[in-house]
Amino acid sequence: DKILTSIEGQVYDVSSNPDMYGPGGSYAVFAGHDITYCLAITSLETENLDRPYNNLSEDEQSRVNAFKERFNSKYP
């Protein structure tokens, strides 16, 4: 089964890293969700999944952009 997550609506297949994103993984909570807001505020809390991200501060958007770069290179 594929493990998917998204940042700013861009879907990433993170199946190549099941130890992190699969069941029991450190970031398993991210599977199947948009994680933009979680990354912006560095949160693993489920209430921050799939939240609107159109009013991020400059620092929060910068953090999201850095994660997107990492995901784009790691999960093309």
C-alpha positions as a Markdown table, in Angstrom:
| # | Residue | x | y | z |
|---|---|---|---|---|
| 1 | Asp | 0.0 | 0.0 | 0.0 |
| 2 | Lys | 1.2 | 3.5 | -0.8 |
| 3 | Ile | 1.8 | 6.0 | 2.0 |
| 4 | Leu | 0.9 | 9.5 | 0.9 |
| 5 | Thr | 1.0 | 12.9 | 2.5 |
| 6 | Ser | 0.8 | 16.5 | 1.1 |
| 7 | Ile | 2.3 | 19.9 | 1.6 |
| 8 | Glu | 0.3 | 22.9 | 0.3 |
| 9 | Gly | -1.8 | 20.4 | -1.7 |
| 10 | Gln | 1.2 | 18.8 | -3.4 |
| 11 | Val | 1.0 | 15.0 | -2.8 |
| 12 | Tyr | 4.1 | 13.1 | -1.9 |
| 13 | Asp | 4.5 | 9.3 | -2.0 |
| 14 | Val | 6.5 | 8.6 | 1.1 |
| 15 | Ser | 6.1 | 4.8 | 0.8 |
| 16 | Ser | 9.9 | 4.5 | 0.5 |
| 17 | Asn | 10.2 | 5.4 | 4.1 |
| 18 | Pro | 7.7 | 3.2 | 6.0 |
| 19 | Asp | 9.8 | 3.2 | 9.2 |
| 20 | Met | 8.9 | 7.0 | 9.5 |
| 21 | Tyr | 5.5 | 7.3 | 7.9 |
| 22 | Gly | 4.1 | 3.8 | 8.2 |
| 23 | Pro | 2.2 | 2.3 | 11.2 |
| 24 | Gly | 4.2 | 2.9 | 14.4 |
| 25 | Gly | 6.5 | 5.3 | 12.7 |
| 26 | Ser | 7.6 | 8.7 | 14.1 |
| 27 | Tyr | 5.5 | 10.5 | 11.5 |
| 28 | Ala | 2.8 | 8.0 | 10.9 |
| 29 | Val | 0.2 | 10.6 | 12.0 |
| 30 | Phe | 1.1 | 12.5 | 8.7 |
| 31 | Ala | 0.0 | 9.6 | 6.4 |
| 32 | Gly | -3.1 | 10.5 | 4.4 |
| 33 | His | -3.1 | 14.2 | 5.4 |
| 34 | Asp | -2.0 | 17.6 | 4.4 |
| 35 | Ile | 0.7 | 18.5 | 6.8 |
| 36 | Thr | 1.4 | 22.1 | 5.8 |
| 37 | Tyr | 0.2 | 23.6 | 9.1 |
| 38 | Cys | 2.0 | 21.0 | 11.2 |
| 39 | Leu | 5.3 | 21.7 | 9.5 |
| 40 | Ala | 4.7 | 25.5 | 9.8 |
| 41 | Ile | 4.3 | 25.3 | 13.6 |
| 42 | Thr | 6.5 | 22.1 | 14.0 |
| 43 | Ser | 3.6 | 20.0 | 15.5 |
| 44 | Leu | 2.8 | 16.4 | 15.4 |
| 45 | Glu | -0.7 | 17.0 | 16.9 |
| 46 | Thr | -3.6 | 15.5 | 15.0 |
| 47 | Glu | -5.7 | 18.6 | 15.4 |
| 48 | Asn | -3.2 | 20.5 | 13.2 |
| 49 | Leu | -3.5 | 18.1 | 10.3 |
| 50 | Asp | -5.5 | 19.3 | 7.2 |
| 51 | Arg | -5.7 | 22.9 | 8.6 |
| 52 | Pro | -5.9 | 26.0 | 6.4 |
| 53 | Tyr | -2.4 | 27.4 | 5.8 |
| 54 | Asn | -3.2 | 30.7 | 3.9 |
| 55 | Asn | -2.4 | 33.0 | 6.9 |
| 56 | Leu | 1.1 | 31.7 | 7.8 |
| 57 | Ser | 3.7 | 34.2 | 9.2 |
| 58 | Glu | 6.8 | 34.8 | 7.2 |
| 59 | Asp | 8.8 | 32.4 | 9.4 |
| 60 | Glu | 6.2 | 29.7 | 9.2 |
| 61 | Gln | 6.0 | 29.9 | 5.4 |
| 62 | Ser | 9.8 | 29.8 | 5.3 |
| 63 | Arg | 9.8 | 26.6 | 7.4 |
| 64 | Val | 7.2 | 25.1 | 5.0 |
| 65 | Asn | 9.2 | 26.0 | 2.0 |
| 66 | Ala | 12.3 | 24.3 | 3.5 |
| 67 | Phe | 10.3 | 21.2 | 4.1 |
| 68 | Lys | 8.9 | 21.3 | 0.5 |
| 69 | Glu | 12.4 | 21.5 | -0.9 |
| 70 | Arg | 13.4 | 18.5 | 1.2 |
| 71 | Phe | 10.3 | 16.5 | 0.2 |
| 72 | Asn | 10.8 | 17.4 | -3.5 |
| 73 | Ser | 14.3 | 16.0 | -3.5 |
| 74 | Lys | 13.6 | 13.0 | -1.3 |
| 75 | Tyr | 10.2 | 12.0 | -2.7 |
| 76 | Pro | 10.2 | 13.2 | -6.3 |
